[in-house]
Amino acid sequence: MADTTAAVPGPHRHDTREAVLFGGVYGAVLACSMVAALTQYGRTDRAGRRYDAAWLLVTALASALAHGYAHYIAERRPHRRWDVLRSLVDEWPLVAAVLPTVLLLAGAGWGWWPPNGVEYPAFALNIALLFTLGVVTSRWLRRSWIRCVAIGLVDALLGVVVVVANAVIK
């Protein structure tokens, strides 16, 4: 009688650099999009900014959970018991990329700076984050500095598109 138990392979493991780039860009664009929505629908008082910060964090966590679970089920093969948790934990760069914006909004809510107009520094922060992610990840691949800056500018353009789209839609 043949042994019908086969070792179940582990989930596809993404390279850390790949995960940081993907999750970082996804998180920064998510933060830009959420802040763009807040410029139109958000409150500009301190309590409102604390609420906005919490809502952005919850949205990032939900996005990370959905994305991690989508990776898990997309593999369409048997999984080991804890693979779903590993898939979810692998989404940490997405949440990490949103944290600076959460802190910026929360800081406005805690009175560290004025709550009105905090969206503009948040946009600048996320665009700078996108640029930095583009430069750093392309340097990891040993590309020339000129090419790295060009890639960083293209990544930053994602954030600019969100900001411009928000201005046009208003």
GUFIMI-510693 format. One record per residue: residue number from 1; residue in one letter; x, y, z of N, C-alpha, C in turn. Coordinates in Angstrom, 3 decimals. Layout:
(NUM; A; (X; Y; Z); (X; Y; Z); (X; Y; Z)) ...
REM end
This chain:
(1; M; (0.844; -1.160; 0.000); (0.000; 0.000; 0.000); (0.901; 1.238; 0.000)) (2; A; (0.609; 2.160; -0.880); (1.439; 3.358; -1.045); (1.065; 4.404; 0.000)) (3; D; (2.049; 5.176; 0.367); (1.826; 6.269; 1.318); (1.162; 7.432; 0.578)) (4; T; (-0.037; 7.797; 0.999); (-0.779; 8.867; 0.315); (-0.608; 10.215; 0.998)) (5; T; (0.194; 10.266; 2.048); (0.427; 11.552; 2.706); (1.660; 12.188; 2.082)) (6; A; (1.487; 13.350; 1.583); (2.594; 14.088; 0.979); (2.832; 15.344; 1.808)) (7; A; (4.045; 15.768; 1.804); (4.360; 17.003; 2.527); (3.666; 18.168; 1.832)) (8; V; (3.013; 18.972; 2.617); (2.325; 20.142; 2.072); (3.354; 21.262; 1.959)) (9; P; (3.524; 21.813; 0.767); (4.515; 22.878; 0.618); (4.056; 24.143; 1.331)) (10; G; (5.018; 24.941; 1.732); (4.710; 26.207; 2.389); (4.208; 27.225; 1.385)) (11; P; (3.719; 28.342; 1.878); (3.219; 29.380; 0.986); (4.359; 30.010; 0.201)) (12; H; (4.019; 30.616; -0.922); (5.016; 31.339; -1.694); (5.549; 32.474; -0.845)) (13; R; (6.824; 32.490; -0.607); (7.435; 33.535; 0.221); (7.950; 34.645; -0.684)) (14; H; (7.492; 35.840; -0.447); (7.958; 36.979; -1.205); (9.275; 37.458; -0.619)) (15; D; (10.163; 37.866; -1.469); (11.416; 38.453; -1.048); (11.104; 39.680; -0.181)) (16; T; (11.891; 39.908; 0.860); (11.636; 41.031; 1.758); (11.644; 42.354; 1.009)) (17; R; (12.577; 42.503; 0.097); (12.642; 43.745; -0.684); (11.389; 43.923; -1.529)) (18; E; (10.931; 42.845; -2.118); (9.701; 42.885; -2.918); (8.515; 43.271; -2.046)) (19; A; (8.444; 42.687; -0.864); (7.334; 42.981; 0.052); (7.373; 44.430; 0.522)) (20; V; (8.579; 44.949; 0.810); (8.705; 46.333; 1.256); (8.283; 47.282; 0.145)) (21; L; (8.732; 47.026; -1.072); (8.364; 47.898; -2.187); (6.866; 47.840; -2.444)) (22; F; (6.339; 46.631; -2.584); (4.917; 46.502; -2.897); (4.060; 47.068; -1.769)) (23; G; (4.317; 46.627; -0.558); (3.521; 47.089; 0.578); (3.707; 48.565; 0.850)) (24; G; (4.933; 49.051; 0.691); (5.193; 50.467; 0.920); (4.479; 51.358; -0.076)) (25; V; (4.562; 50.996; -1.343); (3.882; 51.789; -2.370); (2.377; 51.702; -2.172)) (26; Y; (1.876; 50.508; -1.936); (0.433; 50.314; -1.721); (-0.035; 51.148; -0.520)) (27; G; (0.714; 51.087; 0.572); (0.339; 51.825; 1.778); (0.406; 53.329; 1.587)) (28; A; (1.448; 53.817; 0.912); (1.571; 55.261; 0.697); (0.468; 55.776; -0.223)) (29; V; (0.142; 55.018; -1.267); (-0.946; 55.430; -2.156); (-2.282; 55.355; -1.417)) (30; L; (-2.465; 54.330; -0.595); (-3.672; 54.228; 0.221); (-3.801; 55.441; 1.144)) (31; A; (-2.702; 55.803; 1.802); (-2.728; 56.959; 2.702); (-3.049; 58.239; 1.927)) (32; C; (-2.457; 58.403; 0.759); (-2.762; 59.579; -0.073); (-4.241; 59.605; -0.438)) (33; S; (-4.774; 58.467; -0.821); (-6.183; 58.396; -1.212); (-7.103; 58.729; -0.045)) (34; M; (-6.785; 58.180; 1.113); (-7.615; 58.441; 2.287); (-7.547; 59.912; 2.696)) (35; V; (-6.355; 60.487; 2.666); (-6.217; 61.894; 3.024); (-6.933; 62.767; 1.991)) (36; A; (-6.879; 62.356; 0.725); (-7.610; 63.100; -0.306); (-9.109; 63.088; -0.007)) (37; A; (-9.617; 61.955; 0.415); (-11.038; 61.882; 0.776); (-11.325; 62.745; 1.993)) (38; L; (-10.389; 62.817; 2.920); (-10.591; 63.615; 4.130); (-10.609; 65.106; 3.833)) (39; T; (-9.911; 65.525; 2.779); (-9.918; 66.961; 2.459); (-11.317; 67.409; 2.056)) (40; Q; (-12.099; 66.478; 1.540); (-13.455; 66.839; 1.127); (-14.487; 66.500; 2.199)) (41; Y; (-14.317; 65.347; 2.856); (-15.353; 64.863; 3.760); (-14.944; 64.846; 5.230)) (42; G; (-13.675; 65.065; 5.515); (-13.210; 64.980; 6.894); (-13.513; 66.229; 7.696)) (43; R; (-13.466; 66.074; 9.004); (-13.639; 67.216; 9.907); (-12.262; 67.812; 10.177)) (44; T; (-12.232; 69.081; 10.491); (-10.943; 69.740; 10.697); (-10.704; 70.142; 12.148)) (45; D; (-11.477; 69.592; 13.083); (-11.228; 69.860; 14.494); (-10.326; 68.756; 15.058)) (46; R; (-9.855; 68.941; 16.271); (-8.916; 67.985; 16.867); (-9.528; 66.597; 17.021)) (47; A; (-10.757; 66.529; 17.500); (-11.407; 65.221; 17.670); (-11.571; 64.533; 16.310)) (48; G; (-11.884; 65.306; 15.298); (-12.039; 64.751; 13.958); (-10.738; 64.176; 13.419)) (49; R; (-9.638; 64.845; 13.709); (-8.335; 64.345; 13.248); (-7.935; 63.066; 13.973)) (50; R; (-8.265; 62.969; 15.239); (-7.986; 61.703; 15.947); (-8.817; 60.581; 15.343)) (51; Y; (-10.069; 60.871; 15.047); (-10.938; 59.889; 14.401); (-10.384; 59.514; 13.027)) (52; D; (-9.930; 60.513; 12.250); (-9.357; 60.246; 10.930); (-8.132; 59.335; 11.035)) (53; A; (-7.295; 59.587; 12.034); (-6.104; 58.761; 12.235); (-6.496; 57.318; 12.535)) (54; A; (-7.470; 57.143; 13.412); (-7.930; 55.789; 13.747); (-8.543; 55.111; 12.525)) (55; W; (-9.333; 55.857; 11.773); (-9.981; 55.286; 10.597); (-8.944; 54.878; 9.550)) (56; L; (-7.916; 55.688; 9.353); (-6.855; 55.348; 8.404); (-6.123; 54.084; 8.849)) (57; L; (-5.858; 53.957; 10.129); (-5.185; 52.759; 10.637); (-6.061; 51.520; 10.454)) (58; V; (-7.343; 51.627; 10.754); (-8.262; 50.498; 10.557); (-8.335; 50.124; 9.080)) (59; T; (-8.375; 51.119; 8.210); (-8.423; 50.855; 6.766); (-7.159; 50.145; 6.305)) (60; A; (-6.006; 50.574; 6.798); (-4.748; 49.924; 6.430); (-4.714; 48.475; 6.916)) (61; L; (-5.158; 48.254; 8.141); (-5.188; 46.882; 8.668); (-6.150; 46.003; 7.866)) (62; A; (-7.314; 46.548; 7.532); (-8.275; 45.782; 6.724); (-7.715; 45.489; 5.335)) (63; S; (-7.034; 46.452; 4.752); (-6.423; 46.241; 3.434); (-5.335; 45.174; 3.508)) (64; A; (-4.524; 45.226; 4.550); (-3.474; 44.224; 4.722); (-4.076; 42.833; 4.910)) (65; L; (-5.126; 42.750; 5.718); (-5.789; 41.456; 5.909); (-6.369; 40.926; 4.607)) (66; A; (-7.044; 41.799; 3.867); (-7.646; 41.374; 2.600); (-6.580; 40.956; 1.605)) (67; H; (-5.501; 41.709; 1.541); (-4.444; 41.382; 0.586); (-3.725; 40.097; 0.971)) (68; G; (-3.425; 39.946; 2.252); (-2.775; 38.720; 2.710); (-3.645; 37.497; 2.482)) (69; Y; (-4.926; 37.631; 2.766); (-5.846; 36.513; 2.545); (-5.987; 36.208; 1.051)) (70; A; (-5.991; 37.243; 0.232); (-6.071; 37.025; -1.218); (-4.849; 36.248; -1.714)) (71; H; (-3.670; 36.568; -1.194); (-2.473; 35.791; -1.551); (-2.633; 34.336; -1.126)) (72; Y; (-3.156; 34.150; 0.061); (-3.332; 32.806; 0.608); (-4.254; 31.961; -0.270)) (73; I; (-5.407; 32.501; -0.640); (-6.350; 31.693; -1.409); (-5.984; 31.618; -2.887)) (74; A; (-5.205; 32.578; -3.376); (-4.829; 32.582; -4.792); (-3.852; 31.464; -5.131)) (75; E; (-3.165; 30.922; -4.144); (-2.188; 29.874; -4.420); (-2.840; 28.556; -4.828)) (76; R; (-4.090; 28.368; -4.475); (-4.877; 27.210; -4.903); (-4.154; 25.872; -4.731)) (77; R; (-3.656; 25.664; -3.548); (-3.021; 24.392; -3.218); (-3.182; 24.151; -1.731)) (78; P; (-2.918; 22.956; -1.281); (-3.055; 22.684; 0.150); (-2.091; 23.558; 0.958)) (79; H; (-2.527; 23.927; 2.130); (-1.714; 24.770; 3.000); (-1.514; 24.093; 4.342)) (80; R; (-0.446; 24.520; 4.998); (-0.219; 24.069; 6.364); (-1.071; 24.914; 7.307)) (81; R; (-1.150; 24.486; 8.526); (-2.046; 25.088; 9.512); (-1.847; 26.597; 9.680)) (82; W; (-0.637; 27.084; 9.783); (-0.382; 28.485; 10.112); (-0.045; 29.343; 8.894)) (83; D; (-0.182; 28.797; 7.690); (0.167; 29.556; 6.489); (-0.670; 30.810; 6.310)) (84; V; (-1.928; 30.775; 6.700); (-2.771; 31.965; 6.554); (-2.249; 33.093; 7.441)) (85; L; (-1.804; 32.768; 8.642); (-1.244; 33.800; 9.520); (0.046; 34.369; 8.944)) (86; R; (0.855; 33.496; 8.381); (2.105; 33.949; 7.776); (1.816; 34.879; 6.595)) (87; S; (0.796; 34.555; 5.808); (0.414; 35.417; 4.681); (-0.036; 36.789; 5.165)) (88; L; (-0.737; 36.810; 6.291); (-1.199; 38.089; 6.837); (-0.046; 38.906; 7.410)) (89; V; (0.858; 38.245; 8.107); (1.997; 38.944; 8.706); (2.906; 39.528; 7.620)) (90; D; (2.968; 38.874; 6.479); (3.806; 39.362; 5.384); (3.349; 40.710; 4.835)) (91; E; (2.185; 41.169; 5.241); (1.661; 42.457; 4.765); (2.068; 43.628; 5.651)) (92; W; (2.998; 43.428; 6.571); (3.410; 44.493; 7.481); (3.892; 45.756; 6.773)) (93; P; (4.566; 45.688; 5.606); (5.016; 46.949; 4.995); (3.868; 47.885; 4.609)) (94; L; (2.730; 47.331; 4.249); (1.569; 48.158; 3.908); (1.149; 48.990; 5.119)) (95; V; (1.036; 48.347; 6.255); (0.628; 49.054; 7.475); (1.728; 50.031; 7.905)) (96; A; (2.978; 49.617; 7.806); (4.087; 50.494; 8.203); (4.122; 51.765; 7.360)) (97; A; (3.796; 51.659; 6.084); (3.821; 52.829; 5.203); (2.723; 53.830; 5.546)) (98; V; (1.655; 53.382; 6.165); (0.545; 54.262; 6.531); (0.801; 54.945; 7.880)) (99; L; (1.643; 54.361; 8.711); (1.847; 54.877; 10.072); (2.318; 56.332; 10.144)) (100; P; (3.213; 56.810; 9.265); (3.573; 58.238; 9.352); (2.371; 59.170; 9.164)) (101; T; (1.472; 58.818; 8.263); (0.277; 59.640; 8.052); (-0.658; 59.533; 9.243)) (102; V; (-0.779; 58.350; 9.811); (-1.589; 58.177; 11.022); (-1.030; 59.064; 12.132)) (103; L; (0.284; 59.068; 12.286); (0.912; 59.898; 13.322); (0.700; 61.385; 13.037)) (104; L; (0.776; 61.783; 11.791); (0.551; 63.181; 11.424); (-0.879; 63.616; 11.765)) (105; L; (-1.852; 62.785; 11.417); (-3.244; 63.096; 11.731); (-3.491; 63.066; 13.244)) (106; A; (-2.958; 62.048; 13.907); (-3.133; 61.945; 15.356); (-2.466; 63.123; 16.062)) (107; G; (-1.293; 63.529; 15.590); (-0.606; 64.673; 16.180); (-1.438; 65.947; 16.085)) (108; A; (-2.133; 66.106; 14.958); (-3.039; 67.257; 14.820); (-4.196; 67.126; 15.809)) (109; G; (-4.635; 65.900; 16.028); (-5.710; 65.665; 16.995); (-5.272; 65.869; 18.432)) (110; W; (-4.001; 65.645; 18.707); (-3.479; 65.824; 20.060); (-2.992; 67.244; 20.307)) (111; G; (-3.099; 68.112; 19.301); (-2.718; 69.500; 19.478); (-1.254; 69.800; 19.219)) (112; W; (-0.510; 68.889; 18.602); (0.895; 69.129; 18.309); (1.053; 70.180; 17.217)) (113; W; (0.094; 70.273; 16.331); (0.065; 71.270; 15.257); (-1.389; 71.507; 14.900)) (114; P; (-1.682; 72.553; 14.153); (-3.082; 72.871; 13.844); (-3.758; 71.747; 13.051)) (115; P; (-4.984; 71.415; 13.408); (-5.676; 70.330; 12.705); (-6.175; 70.722; 11.314)) (116; N; (-6.361; 72.009; 11.078); (-6.854; 72.457; 9.789); (-5.683; 72.559; 8.802)) (117; G; (-5.789; 71.910; 7.672); (-4.755; 71.978; 6.649); (-3.664; 70.935; 6.779)) (118; V; (-3.816; 69.978; 7.683); (-2.793; 68.949; 7.869); (-2.720; 68.002; 6.665)) (119; E; (-3.715; 68.062; 5.792); (-3.729; 67.191; 4.613); (-2.531; 67.477; 3.709)) (120; Y; (-2.145; 68.740; 3.595); (-1.080; 69.103; 2.662); (0.280; 68.563; 3.092)) (121; P; (0.656; 68.674; 4.359); (1.883; 67.989; 4.784); (1.764; 66.463; 4.642)) (122; A; (0.566; 65.928; 4.824); (0.381; 64.477; 4.661); (0.614; 64.074; 3.207)) (123; F; (0.105; 64.867; 2.273); (0.363; 64.589; 0.854); (1.865; 64.627; 0.578)) (124; A; (2.527; 65.676; 1.048); (3.970; 65.823; 0.819); (4.739; 64.650; 1.424)) (125; L; (4.348; 64.244; 2.618); (4.999; 63.120; 3.294); (4.872; 61.839; 2.469)) (126; N; (3.673; 61.557; 1.965); (3.467; 60.327; 1.210); (4.134; 60.364; -0.158)) (127; I; (4.160; 61.519; -0.776); (4.858; 61.644; -2.051); (6.362; 61.450; -1.845)) (128; A; (6.892; 62.014; -0.760); (8.306; 61.811; -0.424); (8.583; 60.336; -0.114)) (129; L; (7.659; 59.679; 0.569); (7.811; 58.255; 0.864); (7.836; 57.430; -0.424)) (130; L; (6.952; 57.739; -1.347); (6.930; 57.035; -2.629); (8.242; 57.248; -3.388)) (131; F; (8.727; 58.468; -3.405); (10.002; 58.763; -4.067); (11.134; 57.960; -3.427)) (132; T; (11.179; 57.978; -2.098); (12.240; 57.272; -1.369); (12.184; 55.768; -1.621)) (133; L; (10.989; 55.198; -1.602); (10.858; 53.763; -1.884); (11.373; 53.430; -3.274)) (134; G; (11.058; 54.259; -4.251); (11.535; 54.030; -5.607); (13.048; 54.077; -5.701)) (135; V; (13.651; 55.080; -5.065); (15.109; 55.222; -5.109); (15.794; 54.072; -4.378)) (136; V; (15.336; 53.793; -3.161); (15.995; 52.760; -2.343); (15.884; 51.384; -2.989)) (137; T; (14.703; 51.027; -3.438); (14.553; 49.682; -4.010); (15.307; 49.543; -5.324)) (138; S; (15.402; 50.595; -6.101); (16.181; 50.472; -7.331); (17.684; 50.463; -7.044)) (139; R; (18.108; 51.114; -5.965); (19.523; 51.013; -5.565); (19.846; 49.601; -5.100)) (140; W; (18.872; 48.919; -4.444); (19.089; 47.523; -4.051); (19.420; 46.669; -5.273)) (141; L; (18.872; 47.062; -6.412); (19.127; 46.330; -7.655); (20.365; 46.839; -8.377)) (142; R; (21.098; 47.736; -7.734); (22.360; 48.274; -8.240); (22.206; 49.046; -9.555)) (143; R; (21.105; 49.746; -9.663); (20.907; 50.602; -10.828); (21.672; 51.901; -10.626)) (144; S; (21.891; 52.631; -11.700); (22.612; 53.897; -11.609); (21.768; 54.906; -10.841)) (145; W; (22.448; 55.919; -10.288); (21.736; 56.938; -9.524); (20.729; 57.686; -10.386)) (146; I; (21.082; 57.945; -11.615); (20.155; 58.657; -12.504); (18.888; 57.825; -12.705)) (147; R; (19.070; 56.552; -12.936); (17.908; 55.671; -13.111); (17.104; 55.557; -11.819)) (148; C; (17.780; 55.512; -10.694); (17.097; 55.420; -9.395); (16.228; 56.649; -9.147)) (149; V; (16.768; 57.822; -9.436); (16.000; 59.047; -9.249); (14.804; 59.065; -10.197)) (150; A; (15.013; 58.594; -11.424); (13.897; 58.542; -12.386); (12.802; 57.597; -11.889)) (151; I; (13.186; 56.457; -11.354); (12.206; 55.499; -10.821); (11.497; 56.103; -9.611)) (152; G; (12.257; 56.792; -8.756); (11.655; 57.460; -7.605); (10.649; 58.515; -8.036)) (153; L; (10.965; 59.254; -9.077); (10.036; 60.272; -9.577); (8.762; 59.637; -10.134)) (154; V; (8.894; 58.521; -10.816); (7.709; 57.828; -11.337); (6.850; 57.322; -10.176)) (155; D; (7.487; 56.773; -9.154); (6.729; 56.327; -7.972); (6.027; 57.501; -7.298)) (156; A; (6.735; 58.619; -7.159); (6.138; 59.805; -6.546); (4.970; 60.320; -7.378)) (157; L; (5.045; 60.112; -8.672); (3.967; 60.546; -9.560); (2.640; 59.867; -9.202)) (158; L; (2.700; 58.648; -8.666); (1.474; 57.971; -8.212); (0.754; 58.819; -7.166)) (159; G; (1.506; 59.336; -6.202); (0.908; 60.181; -5.174); (0.402; 61.492; -5.743)) (160; V; (1.152; 62.062; -6.675); (0.730; 63.320; -7.299); (-0.574; 63.115; -8.071)) (161; V; (-0.699; 61.976; -8.747); (-1.928; 61.674; -9.495); (-3.129; 61.651; -8.551)) (162; V; (-2.956; 61.051; -7.384); (-4.056; 61.008; -6.405); (-4.426; 62.417; -5.964)) (163; V; (-3.433; 63.252; -5.682); (-3.683; 64.615; -5.243); (-4.377; 65.417; -6.342)) (164; V; (-3.881; 65.301; -7.573); (-4.489; 66.036; -8.695); (-5.897; 65.529; -8.970)) (165; A; (-6.086; 64.219; -8.930); (-7.431; 63.658; -9.155); (-8.400; 64.192; -8.110)) (166; N; (-7.946; 64.271; -6.867); (-8.808; 64.817; -5.819); (-9.166; 66.270; -6.102)) (167; A; (-8.206; 67.047; -6.533); (-8.473; 68.466; -6.827); (-9.440; 68.620; -7.996)) (168; V; (-9.307; 67.767; -8.997); (-10.182; 67.826; -10.178); (-11.588; 67.375; -9.826)) (169; I; (-11.691; 66.343; -9.019); (-13.006; 65.784; -8.656); (-13.789; 66.764; -7.791)) (170; K; (-13.111; 67.518; -6.939); (-13.792; 68.473; -6.056); (-14.524; 69.460; -6.916)) 
REM end
